[in-house]
């Protein structure tokens, strides 16, 4: 008799929480048995996505697929199993003078998850998505066969898997390229913008920079709507480092990492505290423009410095809402979205604006299109559903779409770019929700 592995499972937003079967194996034979013995299966990496993505009736956790296979130091090519985290890749590659071409805002995502979500970073306008640097991956299909997928071999499966949120099978391992760096530091410029007009102008002026991202105070109204701070960056060269960093330019000192030890009470995060946080964050940079050298962890992964920061939102959890508005409608669409949020009182102290470049038409399940993307965290409460409906309406009005890796309650019309959902046994609660709402 098959043992029962039913347990409570949730992703990073702690919403929703479900009781489902979850199993982890490192033997391909046992993974094949798991796939063949279940009608519905979905793969799950480190659970750092949000909402109901990677949750399903039968969940296969790739956490035990955590081994490196090879590292070609001459050409900067890594081969590893799909459960290896990007943090693991950075730990071995940065001291050798390599960095990820594309990284999301947390390093604690798995390689398999990065492919399934086709993650983007602060450099989509200049270097695209994670998939553009994937050479090939091994995929277990419905019948348990293992196939190699690349742009040349099984290319249909390759492109369906990229951004497909697990609907094509279980990614077992992958090979991908890294970029050369001289140091583990970023040359950063931070520029304050008083409103939406100014931040859009700064993005236009900064398109030649590799990395650009802006924090936005989403509770401002009137002439201050879109008040923000743009942070643009480049990998620092050795000669640019101050003396204190130049002795070991590719190694960072260990830092103290505080932990949020318990779930905050529900009343802690409210319109007043979010507004106060946003004010302090904007005011802490006293100059209009600031230039400095910071380590890559501070630039790319500021929230990773605090373990279990998701508990700040309390036991009810939170969602992250991320949309993209086409470039021609960007300013008008973002203004309406920010007005809706400010009027709702459901503020987000993690509001991040980025610029997307042209999308890769072959990667049809991938989220980015040329335009502006805004990601916002909202505490789950009684007002949230109405706010999401209002935001969805605006995103649809301006021709935008929603990021499936963050989605938990949006309209299916905004996720129609996900194709071939109906044809697979690899199905998540998210896939079912999208199908049921059509």
N, C-alpha and C positions, 0 to 999 in steps of 0.2 A: 504494500500500500504506500502511495506517495506521501511523504511527510508534508505537513501543513506549514506553510511559511507566511501565513496571514499576519500582517503587522500594520501599524499606523504609518503612513507615508505622506510627506508633504515636501514641497520645494522651498526655495529660499524665502518666499513671501509668507510662509506659514498659512497659506490660504490657496485652495481648500486643503483640508486634512481628510484623507481617505484611508479605509482599511482594505488593503489589497495584498495579493501574494507577491512577494519579492524574493528573488533568488540571485545569488552571485556564484559564479564558477570561473576557474581559469583553464579548464580542460575543454577543448573544442568539441570533443565527443559528448561531454555532458551538456554543453550549450546546445548542441544539435538535438539531443534528447528533449531538452526543455522546450525548444522551438516546436518540435514535432508533436509533443504531447499537449500542446495548448492551442486553442482556437484563436486567441488574441494575445499578442505579445508586444511589448514596447521596451526599447532599451533606455536605460537611465545612467547617466554618468555620475557626476558629483552632486547633483541636485541643486545646482546654482542658477538654474533657470527659474522662472516665476510661474504662478498660476497652475494650470492643469496640464502643461506640457510635460512629457516623460512620465506621466501617471497613467496607469491602465489596469485592466483586470488582472493581467499577469505581467509583472515587471522583471526584466533582467537587468541587474546592476552590473556594470562593467568595472566595478572597483577592484576586482581581483586581476583584471587584465592591466597590470600596472608595471610592465617590464619594458625596458629599452632593448631594442634589437640591434641597432647599429648607429654610429655617429661618424659620418664622413667629414672629418675636420677640414680636409682640403677644399671641399666643395660646399660645406655648410649644409649637409643633408642629414636629417634625423629620421630614423625609422623606429617606431615604438608601438606598443599596444594601445588600444583606444582609451583605456582607463587612466593612462598617464595624464597628470595635470600639467597645465601650462607652467605652473610654478616649478614643477620638476624639470621641465625642459629648460627654463631660465637658469635654474641652479647649476646645470652642467654646461650650458652653452655660453652664458655671459662671461665666465672666466676665460673661455676660449676665444672671445672676441666675436660672438654672434648674438643676435637678438631675433625675436619673432618679427616677421614682416608685418603681421596684423595681430593685435591683441585687444580684447574687450576690456571693460573697466574693472574686471577682477581676474587675477591669475589663477584662481581656484576652480577653473572649469576644465573638463577633460578634453583631450584631443578629439575623441569621437563626438562629444557635444559641440565642439567648435565647428566641426564639419557639418553636423546635422542642423545646426543653427546658422551656418555660414556667417560666423561672427564678423563684425566690423569694429573699427576702432576710431581713433581721432584722426586717422589718415586716409579715410575712404576716398576723399577727393583727389589724393595723390597716389595711393597704392592699392586701392580696392579692398576686397574681402579676403578672408582667410583662405578660401578655396582656390584663389588664383596662384597660391604657392604650394598647393597639394599636388604631388606627383602621381600618387596612386594610393588606393586603400583596398584592404581585403574585406569583403562583405559576405555575411551569411544570409542566404535567401530563405524563402518560405519552406523549401523542402530540405533545408539543412546543408545545401551545397555551399562551398566557399569559392567565390569568384574574385578575381582582381579587376578593379575598376580604375580607369584613367581616362584622359581626354581621347586616347586612341583605342583602348581596349574596353569593351562593355561601356562605351561612352554614354549610352542612354541611361544606364543605371547610375553612372558617375554623376551626371547632371541632375537626375531625379533625387539623388541622395543629398546633394548639396542644398542645404536649406529645407530639406524635406521633413525635418522633425521626426526622423526614425521610421517613416512609412515604407521604406524599401528593404529593411532588414537590420541586422546588427553589425555595426562596423567593428571589426576585430583588431585591426592594426592599420597604420598609415605611414607614408613617407612624405615629408614636406621640406621645403627649403627655408633656410634662415638667412638673415642679412648681416653683413659685416658691420661691426662697430669698433671704435678705438677705445671707448670708455663706457662705464656703466652710468654715465651722467647725461642730463639733458640741459641744453642751453635754452632757458625759458624767458619769455617776455609776457608780463601780465598787464593788461590795459583795461581800465575801467570805462564802461559805456553808460551814459545816463539814460538811454532809452533804446527802443527797438530800431529806430533809424540808424543810430550810431553803431549798434552791434552788427547790423547787416552790412554797413559800410566797412567796418573792420574786417569782417569775414571776406568781403570782396578784395580788400587790400592785402589779405594774408594768404591768398590761394597758392602762392609760391612756397609757403612754409609746408613742411611735411606733416606736422601735427597741429591741429587747431581744435579748440573746444571752449565752450563758454558756460559758466554757471549763470543762471538767471533767477532773479527774485520774482517769483511768479505771482506775488500778491500786490504788486504795484499797479496803480491805475493812472489814467490821465496822461500827463506829459512824461511821467516816469515809467510808463509801462515798458517792460523789457529791460529795466535796469539790470546790468550784468557786468561780468568780468571775463574778458577773453584771455585764454592762456594758449599761447602758440609756442612750439618747441622744435628743436632739432637735436639729434644725437651730438653731444659735444665731442670735439677732437681733443687729443691729449694736450696739445699746446694751449688750449683754452681753459684748462683746469687750474683752479687756485692751488697753491702749494700743498694744502692740507689733503687734497684728493689725489695729487699726482704720483704719490709713492706707489699706490696699488690702484691704478685707474679702472681696473675691471672687477674689483672686489669691493663689496659693501660691508660695512660693519653691521653686526647683529644689532637689531633694535629691540627695545622693550615693546611688547604687543599687549596692550590692555584688553581685558575681556569684559563684555557686558554679562554679568553673572546671573541675571534673572530677567523675566519679562517685565517691562515697565507697566505700571498701572495705566489704564486707558485714558485717564484725564491729563496725563503729562504732555502728550502731543495734542495741541489744539491751535486754533487760529492765532491766538496771542503768542504762544511760544514759537510757532513757526515764523511769525512776523518778526519777533525779536531775534531769532537766529539769523534770518535773512539780513536784517539790519546790521548786526554785528559782523557777519561775514563780509558784507560790502564795505563796512567802515574799517575793517582791520587792515586793509591796504590803504595807507594814508596818501600815497602818491598816485597821480593819474596813471603813471607808467612805471613798472618795476622790472628790472633785468637781473637775473640771477642764474646760478648753476645749481641744479638739484639732482638727486639720484633718481633713477628711473622708477623706483617703487613709489616715491612721493608724487611723481608726475602722472604715472599711468594708473596706480592702484591706491589712491588715498584712503579708501574705506577698508581695504584689506588690512590696514594697520590696526584695526579694532576687531577682535574676534567676536563673532556672534552679534554683530551690530544690528541684525534684523530683529533682535528682541526689544529694541527701543520702541517698536510699534505696538508692543503688547501682544497678548495671547490671541486676539482676534485677527492678527496678521495685517498684511498690506499687499497692495498690487503695485506693479510698475506699469505705467501706461506709456508706450512709445509709439509714435506715429512719424510718418514722413509726409511732407507736403511738397509737391513739385516746385522747382525753383522759381518758375514764373509767377506762382501764387504764394510764394514763401512768406513774404512780409505781411500780406493781408491775412493769410490763413493763421499765422502765428499770433497776430494781434487779436483776432477773434477768439482763439483758443485761450490766450492769457487773460482776456477779459472775462471769459466764461469761468475760469478757475478763480480769479479774484472775486467775482461776484458770488461764487458758491461758498466762499470761506473755507473750502477744503484745500488749504495750501500744501505745497510740497517744499521741503527744504532741500531736496535733492532734485533739482531741475537742471537738466544738461542739454544744451543746444550744440549740434554739430552740422557740418556741411558734407553732403554726399556728392560724389562725382557721378559720372555716367555709369550705368549698370551694365553687367555682362549679360546680354540677351540669352546666351546659351544656358546660364544658371537660372532657369525660369522660376524656381522655388525660392530664390534668394530675395530677401526683403528690400535692400536699398534700391532706390531710383534717384535720379539726379534731383537734388533738392535739399531741404532742411529737415532735420530730424530732432524731435524734442522728446526726452525721456523724463518721466515724473513719477515719484513715489507718493502713493496716497494710502493713508490708514483705512482699513476696512471699517465702515460705519453705515448707519442707516441712509445717509445722503449719497453714498458713493455710486450706487446704481444709476441714479438720475444724472449725476455728473458725467459718468461714462457715456450714457446715451446722448447727452448734449455734445460731448467731445466727438463721439462717433459721427454725429450728424455734420459737424463742421469739417471733419477730416474727409468725409464723403463729398461734401459740397465743393471742396477745393481739390478733389481728385487724388487724395492721399491713400495710404494704406497703413495697417497695423503690423507690428513685429510679433510674430507668433511666439518667440521665445519669452516674451513678457506677458502675452495676452492671457486673460482669464475670463473675460465677460463681454468682449466686443461683438459687434454685428458681423455676421459671416460675409457680408458684401465687401468688407474691408480686408478679408483674408482670402479672397478668391484667387489670388496668384498662386496659392498652394494647389498643385495639380495631382491627379492620380490617387486621391485619398481613398476612393471607393474600391480600389483593386487589390488591397493587401490585407493579410492577416496581422501585419504590424500596425497596430492602431492604438492611439492613446485616447484618454478622456477628452482631450482637446479636439482631436480629429472627429470624434463622435459628436461633440457639441457643435462644431462647424457644420457637419452634415445634417444634423437634426434641425438646425436653424435655417436651412436653405428652403 
